């Protein structure tokens, strides 16, 4: 019998799909900030096509490469999402699922709405950049996008409220086994839903649509920050007492993508409020400060996390070595988050404020670390995929081995 995954299934495998979706966003950033789109808030098919046939050969090559990469990672995102959904449907009929629903690991179910929300973003970006003339009817699309995010938000709230209500009613939260930051998955899910709402909130010109978008973005961003504050404290408490759970060490970096999605949400909400309600241009100096704070939080978390991952030999054992854990997919979103927020910070914080001129030598110096992180993230994803995802082979023996272990 063929299995989709080489180890016994758990919902964290949805993060394999999530990582590929994040890479779609990260490569899209080159189009977002390097090609001109003065008439729309994001680049569209028309802007990409004009760049491809334009006189600037370097930008044309970059655009062609980005378009191919977007299609590849979008396909992988949807393919692995489909594999996950089939596996999860089988998993729900097992005793392991019932056990998960009675443990701290119930929070792993939040990876499902998190990935669905990413799918909405991926489909939107791919559609806008590959379908000619789509932006001309975008106002008809935004209401359906809102309905999609409302449905995902309702599903996420249903999962989370069932989890938190069970714990608050019966107790039983295992503080000793909470020695990681896996509980931040709920915060991550809600901030991803918030950024989805913020898109029509910033880009729509229909009042009822952008108001619903802005309110939804603010609500779920606040919920995400509340959970972030709570679970950071609880996670640190257990880690300082018991040491971190080695297989869940990458969760120390989960704050990086949360800060990224929070930053994009802030940019979009601020843009929506400035344009729709205040009727003024958004001051880039304000975003320089806000994004600078978020990048600083990422840098601090990144350095501490890297030191811990090296100290525990996580890369040597779980990425390059023989050990396997679905939690290895938690390494992908931090890399994606670093690139995406870094791109926003460079362009809103340095280019728009006039500190650095676009396409100057210093501009490319600032981009180089992000390109390196992006390439490294893709290579790590390829290694982790090879260890975890079946590609036509019979994986029954892997499942038995994992069960025996």
N, C-alpha and C positions, 0 to 999 in steps of 0.2 A: 504493500500500500504506500503510495507516495504521500509525503507530508510537505507542507509549504515551508516549514522551518526545521532546521536540523536539531534544535533542542525542544524540550517540552514547551508548549505554547503558553504565553501570558500576554496580557494586553500591552505591555511595554513595547512589543514588536510593532505597534502602530507608529512608533517613533522612527522606524526605518523608512516608512512612507513620509513622515513629517520631515526628516532630514533632506530627502530628495526635493520636497516642496520648497524647503528653505533655500536650497541651492538655486532653484528657479528664480527666487526673489533676489538672491545675491548677485547672479549674473545680470539680471534685469537692471540692477543699479548702474551698470555701465551705460546703458541706454538712457536711463533716467537723468544722469548728470553729465554725460559726455556728448550727447547729440542735442541739437536745438529743437525745442518744442514750445515756442512762445505763445501759441494760440490754445494750448491745452495744458492741464496741470501735470500730465504724464505723457510720455511719448506714445504715439499710435503707429498704425501701419504706414500712414502717409509719411511720417517723419523717418521711420526706419528705411522705407523704400527710397526716399530722397537721399538719404545718407549713402545707401548702397550704390546708387548711380551717380553720386556726387564726385567732385574733383578731388576731395581729400581721400586719397587711397588708404591711408592708415586707419581713418575712422571707418571707411567702408569695410576693410578687412575685419576690424574689431566688431563691427555690427553683424557681419555675416557669421563670425565665430560665436557671438553671443546668441544669435537666433538659433543656431544648431544646438548649442548647449541648453537653451531653454526648452526646446522640443524634447531633447533626450531626458533631462531631469523631470520634466512634466510627465513624460511617458512612464518613467520609473516610479514616480510618485503615485500615479493612478494604478499601475500594475501591482505594486506592493500593497497599496490600499485594498485592492480587490482580493489579494491573497490573504490579507489580514482579516477582512470581513468574513471570508469563507471559514478561516480557521477559528475566528471568534464565535461564529455561529455554532460550530462543533463544540468549542470549549464550554459554552454556556450549558451544555447538557451533561457536563462531567461533575464529579465530586470535587475536583480541584477548584472549579468556579464557585461552588457553595462555600468551600473553605476560604477562598479569597474574599468573599463577601462578609466574612466574619473576622477579618484581620485588618491590620494597618494597610496591607497591600490593596485594599479595596480602592484606594486613591488612584491606583494604576488605571482604573477605568476612565479616568479623566483624560487619558491619552487619546481616547476615541473622539470626543468632541473637539479636542485640540487639533487633531489631524483633519477632521471635517472642515474646521474653520480655515485651516491652511489650504485645503482643496479649493474653497471658494476664492481665496486670494490668487491661487495659481491659475485657475480657470479664467478669472478676470484678466490677469496680466497677459496670458497667452492669447486670449480672444482679442483683446485690444490691439496687440502688436501684430497679429497675423490675419485678422479679418478686415478687409478694406471697408472704409466708411462706417465702421461700427460706432465710432464716437458721435456720429451725427444722430444716432438714436439712443444715446446713452441715458437720457432722461427717462426713457421707457424701461430701461434695464435696471436702474437703481432701485425701484420699488420691489422688484423680484429679488434683488440681492438682499434687501432689508428683510424680506420674508424668509429667505434662506438663513440669514444670521439669527433671526428671531427663533426659528425652529431649532437651530444648533444650540442657542443659548438656553432654550427651554429644556433640551435634552441634558445639557451640562448641569443646569440647576437641579434637575431631577436626580441625576447621579450623585451630585455633591450633597444635596440636602438629605438623601437617604443615608449617605455615609455619616454625615455629621450628626444627624438625628439619632442614629443607632448608637453612636459613641456617647452622646450626651444623655441618652436614656439609660443605657446599660453600663456605661463605663467600659473598661476593658481596653482602653488605648494602651498599647505596649510601649512604654517609654524606653525600655532597654533596647528593643529592636528598632527604635526610631533613630538609630545612630547614622543618619545620612540626611540628605535634603530632598528625598523622594516625595515628601508631602508637598513640596513647592509645585508639583505637577498641576495641582488645582489652580494655583495662582497663574501659572503659565497658560492654562486653558482659558481662563477668564480674560486675561489681557489680550490673547489672540482674538477672542470674540470682540473685545473692545475696539481693536484696530480695524476689524471688519466693519463695525458700525461707523467708524470714523471716516471711512472712504466716501460714502455718499454724504456724510456730514460736511466734508470739506469740498467735494467736487460737484454735488448737485446744485442746481439753481432753483429747484422746486421747494418752497418753504416747508411744507409738511414733511418732505423727505429729508431735508438736511436737519430739521429740528429733531426728528426721531433719531437720525444718525448721531447727532451730537449728544443727545440725552442718553442714548444707549451706550455710546463710547465712554461718557463720564461715569455712568453707573457701574459698568463692568470694570473700568480702570480702578475705581475706588474699591470695589470688592476684591480685585486682584491685590491691591496694595495692603488691604487689611489682612488677607491671608498670607501675603509675603511676610509681613511683620510678625504675625503669630508663629508661622512655621519656621522662620529663621531662628527665633528664640528657642522653640522646642527642639529643633534639630541641633543647635549648638549645645543645648543642655545635655542631650543624650550623647553627642560626640565627645564632649569634654569629659563625660563620666566613663564611657565605655570604649572610646576610640571609634573611628569610622568603620562601617561595614565595607570591607575591601571591594566586593563586587559592585557596590553602589558608590564608589568614590567619585565617578564623574558627575554625580548630582551636585557636587560642590560648585560646579560651573553653571548650574541651571539659572542662576541669577543673571548671567550674561545675556541669554536670549530674552529673558523677562525685561531687562533694562532696554534692550533694543526695541522690542515691540511697544514698550511704554513710551520710548522716545518718539517713535513714528506716530503713535496715538496723540501725543502732546503736539507734535508739529501739525498734524491734520486738524485737531480740535482748535488749536490756536489760529490756524489759517481760516477755518470755517467761521469762527467767531469774528475774526478781523474783517473778512470779506462780506459775510452775510449780515452781521449785526452791527459792527462798528463802522463798516464801509471805509476802512483804511488798509494800507499795506502792512503786512506783518513785519515787525522790526527784527532783522536778523541778529542784532546784538542780544536780544532777550533769549533767542534760541541758542546763541553761542554759549551763554551761561548755563542754560538748562541742559543742553546736550553735553557740554563740558563736564558737568556734574555726573551725568549718567555714564559717560566714557570713563571717568575717574573711578566710579564704582566698579565698572567692568575690569579696569586695569588692576585694581586691588584684588578683586575676586580671582582674576585670571592668574596673577602671580602666586597667591596663596594656594589656589587649586593646582597649578603646575608643580609647585614644590611638593604638595601632598601626593599627587599622582606619580611623581618620580620616586618619592620616598617609599611608597607602597609597591613599586615596580608594576604599576597597572599597565602601562604601555607595553612593557616587555612580556607580561604574562597574558593579558586579555586581548591585546591588539596584534602583537607579533608572535606571541607564544601559543601554547596549547590550550590554555584555559579559555572558557567561553561564558559569557553572560549577556543576556539581552540588554542589560543596562549599558553595554558599550555604545549603543546608539545614542546615549546621552552626550557623547563626545561631539556629535555632529552639529547640533543646534548652537552650542557656544561658538564654534568656528564661524558659522553662518552669521550669528548675531554680531560678532566682532566686525565682520566685513560690512554688514549693512549699516550698523550705527556709525562705524568709522566713515563710511561714504557720506552719510548725512552730516556728520560733524565737520568733515573737510569742506563740503560745499556750502552748508549753511553757516558754519562757524568761521571759516577762513576765506572762502571765495566771495560769498555774498557780502561780507563785512569789509572786503577790500584788503585783507591782510595778505592774501596770496592771490596772484593772478592765475586764472585757469590756463593750463597747458604750459606754464612756466616750469623751469627745472625743479623748483621747490615743490610745485604741485605734484609732479611725478614721484619725487622723493617721498612725499606723504602717502601716495597710493601704493608704493612698493610693499610695505609691510602687510597691507590688506590683500594684495595679490598673493603674497607668500602664504598667508593664513588660509586663503581660499583654496589654493592648490593642495596644501597640506590636509585640509578638511576632506577634499575629494578623495585623496589617496587613502586616508583613514577609513572613509566610508566604503571604499572598494574592498579593503582588507576585512572589515567587519561583515560586509555582505557575503564575502566568500566563506566566512566561518558560520554564517547563520541561515542563509537563504538557499533553498534548493533551486537548482536550475536544470531540471529535467531528470536528475538522478534520483534513485530510490533512497529516501532518507530514513527508512524504518530502522536501520542499524544505529543511526545517530540517536533516534528517539529512545531506543532500548538502552543505549549506553548512558544517556542522560538520566533515565529513570533509575538505572542501577547505581549511578553515582549518588 
